[in-house]
Amino acid sequence: MLPDDPIKTIALVVVFGGLVLLAASAFFLFMPQPEEGPPGAEGRAAPRRKVLKTATIEFGGIEMDCVVRNISETGAALEVASPQMCPFAFVLAIPSDNSTRHCRVVWRRGQRLGVRFD
């Protein structure tokens, strides 16, 4: 039953809406999150192995240092100092493997990038 006063009705709706948002926020806050990558990343095309390798992101004559945190045949997770400076597509050079791979960014989270090899 709603109050007769329209101001009280609006206040009641606002309070109820706030409670719903608070409950939803608490639900998502305490949900277990995957360690890395976007939700559903567990179903990758190829299993990744954890590594700790220095690498270079190369694009447009610019080189940025990064760290490869995990890698597979199809992609990798990279840690970079300035993720906002990293373009959508680039070449990843890993000196210890003597390899270069063309990459596309598929997710960004904090200082980490998930890339797919082209």
C-alpha positions in Angstrom: 0.0 0.0 0.0 1.5 3.3 -1.1 1.2 6.6 0.9 -1.3 9.2 -0.2 1.4 11.9 -0.4 3.3 11.8 -3.8 6.5 13.0 -2.2 6.4 10.0 0.3 5.6 7.7 -2.6 8.7 8.9 -4.6 10.9 8.6 -1.5 9.7 5.1 -0.9 10.4 4.1 -4.6 13.9 5.7 -4.3 14.7 3.9 -1.1 13.4 0.6 -2.5 15.5 1.0 -5.7 18.6 1.8 -3.6 18.1 -1.4 -1.5 17.8 -3.4 -4.7 21.0 -1.9 -6.1 22.8 -2.5 -2.8 21.8 -6.1 -2.7 22.9 -6.6 -6.4 26.3 -4.9 -5.7 26.8 -7.2 -2.6 26.0 -10.2 -4.7 28.6 -9.3 -7.5 31.2 -8.2 -4.9 31.3 -11.6 -3.3 31.0 -13.7 -6.4 34.2 -15.7 -7.1 36.1 -14.1 -10.0 38.4 -15.9 -12.5 42.1 -15.3 -11.8 42.7 -13.7 -15.2 40.9 -12.7 -18.3 37.2 -12.2 -19.0 34.4 -14.4 -17.6 34.4 -17.6 -19.6 38.1 -17.5 -20.3 38.4 -21.1 -18.8 37.1 -22.4 -22.2 40.1 -21.2 -24.1 41.0 -22.7 -27.5 44.4 -23.8 -26.1 45.6 -24.3 -22.5 48.0 -21.6 -21.2 51.1 -22.1 -19.2 52.3 -19.7 -16.6 55.6 -18.0 -17.6 57.6 -14.9 -16.6 59.3 -13.6 -19.7 60.4 -10.1 -20.7 59.0 -9.0 -24.1 58.5 -5.9 -26.3 55.3 -4.6 -27.8 56.1 -3.0 -31.2 53.8 -0.7 -33.2 54.4 2.3 -35.5 58.1 2.5 -34.8 57.5 2.5 -31.0 58.6 -0.2 -28.6 57.1 -0.8 -25.1 58.5 -3.2 -22.6 56.1 -5.8 -21.1 56.1 -9.1 -19.2 54.4 -12.2 -20.6 52.6 -13.8 -17.6 51.1 -16.8 -19.4 51.1 -18.1 -23.0 49.5 -20.7 -25.3 49.5 -21.5 -29.0 46.7 -19.0 -29.5 47.4 -16.1 -27.1 48.9 -14.7 -24.0 48.4 -12.5 -21.0 50.7 -9.5 -20.8 51.6 -7.1 -18.1 52.4 -3.5 -19.2 53.2 -0.3 -17.4 50.8 1.9 -19.5 47.9 -0.2 -20.9 46.2 2.9 -22.2 49.2 3.5 -24.6 48.9 0.0 -26.0 47.1 -0.2 -29.4 44.5 -2.7 -30.5 47.0 -4.6 -32.7 50.8 -4.9 -32.5 53.8 -7.2 -32.8 54.9 -9.0 -29.7 58.7 -9.8 -29.6 59.9 -12.4 -27.0 63.7 -12.4 -27.1 64.1 -15.5 -24.9 62.0 -17.5 -27.4 63.5 -15.7 -30.4 59.9 -15.2 -31.6 57.7 -12.4 -32.9 53.9 -12.7 -33.1 51.2 -10.4 -34.5 48.6 -9.8 -31.7 45.2 -8.4 -31.2 44.0 -7.3 -27.7 40.9 -9.2 -26.6 40.6 -7.9 -23.0 42.1 -5.3 -20.7 42.1 -5.4 -16.9 44.3 -3.1 -14.9 47.9 -3.5 -16.0 47.1 -6.7 -17.9 46.2 -7.3 -21.5 44.9 -10.5 -23.0 46.0 -11.0 -26.6 45.1 -13.4 -29.4 47.8 -14.3 -31.9 46.9 -13.6 -35.5 
